Amino acid sequence: MRIDDLHAKRDEADSELALLAAKTVMTKGEQERWDRTVRQRDRVVDQIRTLEERNDNVRAIAANPDVRMTSGTPYGDTETYDRTRVNNDQAAALRSLEHNAGSLSTAAADRVDGLIRSGGADTTFARWVEVHGRPEYSSAFGKILAAGDPGVAATMLDDHERAAMSDSFRVRSERAQSEGSSGGGGYAIPVFIDPSVILADQESSNPFLNIARTVDIQTNAWKGVSSAGVSWSFDAEASAVSDDSLTSLVQPTVTVFMARGFVPYSIEVSEDWPGFQAEMARLLAVGYDELLVDKFSRGSGSGEPKGILTALAASSPTVIVTSTTDGAFGQEDIYATWNALPQKFRRRASWMMSVDVMSHIRQMGTSNVYHALTVTLPAGAIDKLMESPVYESPYFPALSSTTGAANRLVVGDFNEFVIARRTGMTAELVPHLLDTSTGRPTGSRGFFAYGRIGSNSTLDGAFRMQSNT
């Protein structure tokens, strides 16, 4: 939302509050309106403050003079040159973000802002945002979609659009060199319709993006450090301190894999390319999000992200808590699973399960077993168990009441489930789709998009999985 729109919302709230303040006595309904409007105004003011700070930073960065070149060598020392280069790249990207702020929610804009600033001396992502956020690049991308053939589209581009496409290939080539993979063959999706950008953590319906730890990388794998922690101790006065070094130090790795989407479309649809481009963003986001929920839940880890269910099922030592009675699932199993989770992970724990398991848990409460009643039926879903939030994944197992092994739910600190993603999707065009029986063109084209993402548990001990036997 643009800052002008936020100012308008704030002024509207001020007018509402002024009318209410003029009343000598407020009714209960008017008092509730006052409280609600005050809360809304506070949120708007916070958003205005955030955008104003961002704009101030953009202006401050842009105020740095460009570094002039003589015979290919910059004036000044290397440190000054590098600092100015970083500032200029970030300033250009932040200006692009501000220009396109209306296309993103506040959460998504904040995430892109953070990625631009977090690169340090490596400004690859900042340059990526600046180039692929240009209006000229977006219009060039749309013309390529409409033409269905990059060679034909080249004759339709103006000089500014050609320059934007040329800069795009240069930036993508630099990025590919840094990660050791090819940068050719396709066209980067404009930043502000790119699902890997617009699916910000706070706004997606994907439960994993709400609670898991997400890291953005420019390579083909994320590598971290995990340990059981430092063991502190009390030592006698003037005695040598004990050895409290990190124990069980390991380096978990999350490999990224290629996610793919293919959208066929008719030539007639492509002729109205501005509207089609917006619809393409919606289709890409919905399909990509649904795929991620599936794979983060139960992905095999071979050629695709490893899901939390897969990771915990293979954990050694086991983190599975089995049912008290084979083939049954009762409140005693909820308590046993919660009790088995180490206390330090219970502080930030979340539950995840299918709606079928949720519905069964809802029915555990009876007239004389109030401790097992989670919420009233009209509430629609289980909000909390053991004062920890509950999330639903449609790809978690349904409840099985038969004997034998069957996973049901997971509880734990999802900060130890890492999602590693490379921001920036690429698309390629299939100029003509052919009929499978005749081999003749159908009058349709294809839009083939691909991005890279991975997931895995980095510390299985931070979770417990309830299972039947």
N, C-alpha and C positions, 0 to 999 in steps of 0.2 A: 504494500500500500504506500502511495506517495505521501510525502510529508504534508502537502497541501490538504489531502484528504483527512489526514490525522488532525490537522489544525481545525478543519471544519467539524469533525466529530467532537473535539474538545469544546469548541464554541457552542455546539448544540447542547452538550452536557451542562455548560455554564448557564445557558439560558433556562434550562429545565430546573437547575438548582436555584436560580434567582427567583423563579416563579414560586417554588415551594417555600423558599426562605421568607417570602413576603407574607405568608400565612401566619396568623397569630397562634393558631393551634392546628397541628397536623393530625389527620386521621391515621389509623393503623396502616391503611393502604398507602397513604401519602408518605408515611415514614419509611415503608418498605421501598417505595419508589426512590426516595432520597438516598437510602443506603445503597440500593442497586446502582443508581446513577453515579454516586461517589466512587464505587468500586470500578465502574466502567471508565470514568474519567481518569482515575489513577493509572489504569492499564494503558490508556491512550497517551498520557503524559510520559510514561516510561518508554513507550515506543518512539515518541517524538524526541526524547532525550537521546536515545540510542542512534537514531538517524542523524540528529544534529552533530553528535560526536563523530559519526562516520564522515559526514560532510566536512567537518573541521579538519579531520585527518587528511581527507583527500586534498583540500586546499593547501594544507601545510606541506604535503609531499610534493604537490604540483608546483609549489613556489621555488623548489630547488632548480637552479638553472641547468639546462642540458649541457653535457660534456662535449666540447668541440674537439674535432679530430684534426691533426696535422700529419700528413704522410702516414695515416693509419695508426698513429700513436696518440693516445689521449694526453692532454695536459694534466699535470698534477700527478700525485703518487698513486700507486695501485689501490691502496685502501680507499682513497677519496673517489677514485673512478668506480670501484665496485659498489660503494655505498650509494653513489649517485645513480648508477645503473639500476640497482635494486629499487631505489625510491621511484625512479621514472617508470619502471615496469609495473610496480604496484599502483602508482597513481593512475596509469592508463587503465588498468584492470578495475580499479575502484570507481573510476568515472563511468566505465561501461556498466558496472553493477548498478550505480545510481541511476543511469539512464534507463535501465531495464527493471528497476525496482518494482514497477507496477505489475510485472509478469510473475513475481514470486511472492510467497507469503513472507512474513517477517522472519519466521524460523529458517526458511530456505535461504533467504538473503543473508542472514547472520552466519549460516554455515559457509556460504561461498566467501563471505568477507573473511571468515577465519582461515579458510584455505589459502586465500590470496596472501594473507599476512604471515602465515606460518611456515612459508618455504625457506626463510632465511636468505642465504646467498643464491639458492636455486629458485629462480623466478619462472620456471617452466610453466607452472600452472597459471601464474598471473598473466603471462603472455597468451596462454591458451584461452583464458577467459576474455581477454581484450579482443583478440582476433575473432573468436567465434561468437562474441556478444555484439559485434558490430551490426547495425541495420543492413549494411551493404552485404555482409556475409549471409545474413538471413534471407535477403531477397534473392541472392545468387543461388542459395540452396533451394529455394522455392522454384526458381526457373529451371533448375536441373530436374527437379521432381516433375514439373509440368512437361518438359521436353522428353524425359525418359531416356535421354542420350546425352552424356556430357559434351560430346563433340558438337551436337546440334545446339545445346544450351550455350556453348561458348560464343556463338554468333549473336546471342540475345543479351549478353552481359555488357554493361557499360564499363568504363575504365575503372571506376571505384569498386565495382563488384569483382572485376578481374584481379585487381590489386588485393582485395580481401581474400580471394581464393588462393592467390599466390602466397600470401603470408600464412594462410592456413597450412599449406603443404610444407612450408619451411618450419613452422612451429611443431607440426606433427613429426617431421623428420628429426628435429632436435630431441623431442621426447622419446622417440623410438631408439635413438642412439644411446640414451641414458639407461634404457632397460633391456637392450639387446634383442629387440624384435622389430619386425618390419613395420614401417609407417606408411606404406603405400597401399593403393588398391581401393580406397574408399574416400568418403567425405565425412568429416566430423559433423555430428548433429549439432545445430546451434545450441549454445549453452543453456538458453532459457527455455528450451523444450526437451532438454536431455534428461531422461529418467534418472540417471546416476547423480544428477544435481537436484532435480525437483523433489525427489523422494527424501526430504529431510527427516531426521529422526522424530521430531516432535509432531509431525503432521501425518505420517503414514499410518494406514490401518494395519500394517505389518507389525505384529507384537515384538518381533525380534529387534526391529529398528528402534523400538521404544525402550528396551531394557538391556540389550547386549552392548558390548563395547565396540564401537565402530572406529576403524582407523583408515585413513586415506593414504595410499601408497602410489609410487611411480614405478615400481618394479613388479616382478612376477610372484613375489612372496613377501609376507610379513614375518619377521623374526623378532621374538621377544625374549624376556628373561623371566623365569618363574622359580620361586623358592618357597620352602616351608616357612621361611622367615628367620629373623635373628632371635636367638635364645638369650634373654637377659638374665642377670643374676645379681644377688647381693653379695658383696665381697668384704672381707674383714678390712679394718682400717690399715692403711699403709701396705697392704698385700697386693701382689700382682693381680691385675684384672684377668678374669677368665677369658678363654677364647670364645667369643660370641659371633663368629663368622657365619655367613649365610650357609644354611644347610640345604641339601638336596637341590643344588642349583642346576636347572635345566634350561634349554632354549627351545620353547615351543615354536612351531612354524605353521603359518596359515598360507597355503598355496592358493593363488587365484586361478579360476577357470573361466572359459569363455561361455557367456550366456548369449543365446541367439534368438532373434525374433524375425518372422517373415510376414509381411503384410501385402497381399495382392490388391491391386486397385485398377479400376477401369480408366481408359484414356479420358473419358468424359469427366470423371471425377477430378482427374489431375489438372484439367484445364482451368479449374477455379482454385489455383494452387494456394492462395493465402488462407482460405478457409480450410483447405485440406491439410495444410501444415499444422494448424491448431488441432484438428482432429487426430492427426498422426501423433501428436504429443500425448493426447489422452489415451490412445490405443497402446502406445509403447509403455506408458506408465502403468496401466492396468495389467497388461500381460507380464511385464517385468516384475512387478510387485507380487503377483500371484506365484510366479515361478520361485521367487526368493523365499516366500513363506514355506513352500513345499520342501525346498532343499535345505533350508535352515532347520527344519523339523526332522527330516529323515533321509537327507542326502547321503550317498554312500561314501563320499570322499574320493572316489575314483572317477576322474573326469568331471567331477562336479563338487560343490562345497560339501563338507561333512556336517551332517545334521547333529543336533544335540542328542537325539535318541541313539543314533549310530555310535557316537563317541562314547556315551556312557555304557552302552551294552558291551563294548569291547574293553572297558576300563579294568585295569589290574593295579592294585587290589579293587575288587568289585565295590560299586557304590549302589548296588541294587538292594532295596529293602523288600522282602517278600511278604506276602499276605499271611496273616495269622492262621487263616483257614483256607486250604486249597479250594479254589473256585469261588470264594466269597470275597467281598470288598465292603468293609464297614468302617465306622469312625475310629475303631482301634487301629486300623491301618494308616489313617491320616496322622494320628498321634505318633505311631511308631516311626513313620517316615520323617516327620518333623523333629522328633527327638534324636534321630540318627544324624541329622545335619549338624556339623560342628557349630558351636555358638557364634564364632566370629563371622560365619557366613549367613547365619540367621538374621543378622542385623540388616542386611540389604537383600534379603531373599525375595524371590517371586515364584509363584506357581505357574505351571503351564500344563494344559490338558485339553482334550476334545470337549465339545459341548455335551456329548453323551455322558462322559464321566462327570462333568459339571452337574448335569441333570440328576444323576444318581446321588451325588453328594447333597444336593438340595433336599432330597427325600430322607436324609439320615435323621433329621430332627423330628421328634415326636412330642406329644403333649407332656411327657415326663423325661425327655432327654434334651433339655434346652441347650446344653453345652455344645451339642452337635448341630444346632440350627444356625445357618450362616446368615441368610437374609430372608425376608418375607417373599412369597411367591410373586407378587406384583412387581418386585424390583427387577425382574427379568433375567438376572444373571448373578453369579457369585462374584462379589466385589473383592472380598478378602477371606483368607483362611489364616488363622493364627496371627491376625493383624498384618499379614503380608498380601500384596496385591495378587490377583489371579488373572491370567491371560489365556485366551483361547486360541488354539491352532487347529484348523480343520484337518490338518494332516497328522495329528496325533491319533493314536489308536482309539477306537470306540471301546466301550466297556465289554469285557469278555467274562462271562460267568461260568465258563467251562474250566475244567482242571487243566493244568499244564502251564508253561511259561507264557506270559502275556503282559507286556508293558502297559502302564496306565497313565502315569503322570510324572512330572519332574518338578523338583523344588530346589532352589539354590540361588547363588549370587551370579546372575547372568553377566556381571562385569568380567567374569572369567570365561565367557563365550565370546570370542573375537570375530568380528566381521571385517575382513580386509577388502577394500574396494578401490579400483582405479577409476577415478572420476574422468569422464569423457567417453561417450559412445561414438561408434563409427557406423556409417550406413553405406551400402552399395546398391546400385540400381540394376535390376534385370529388365532390359528394355522391352522384351516381349515374352509373354508366357504362351506356351504352346499347348494345344489340345492333346490330351494323352492318347486319344484314339486315332485322330487324323494327322497329328503333327503340325497342324496349321495354327497361325496366331489367333488368339482369342480376343484381341483388342484390349488386353490387360497388361499391366506392368507389375513388377515386384519390387518391394522395398525390404532389403535385407539388413537388419541392424544387429550389432553385436557389441557387447561390453564384457568386462572381466571382473569377477568377484569371487570370494572364497570365505569359508567359515570353519571354525573348529573350536573345541574346548581346549583351553590352555591349562586348566587345572581341574581335573575330574573330581578331586576331593571337595570342591566347592559346591557339589550337587549331590542329590540323592534321587534315585528313580524308583518309584513304587511299581512292583510287578507281582503277578500271581505265580508263585513257586519259582 
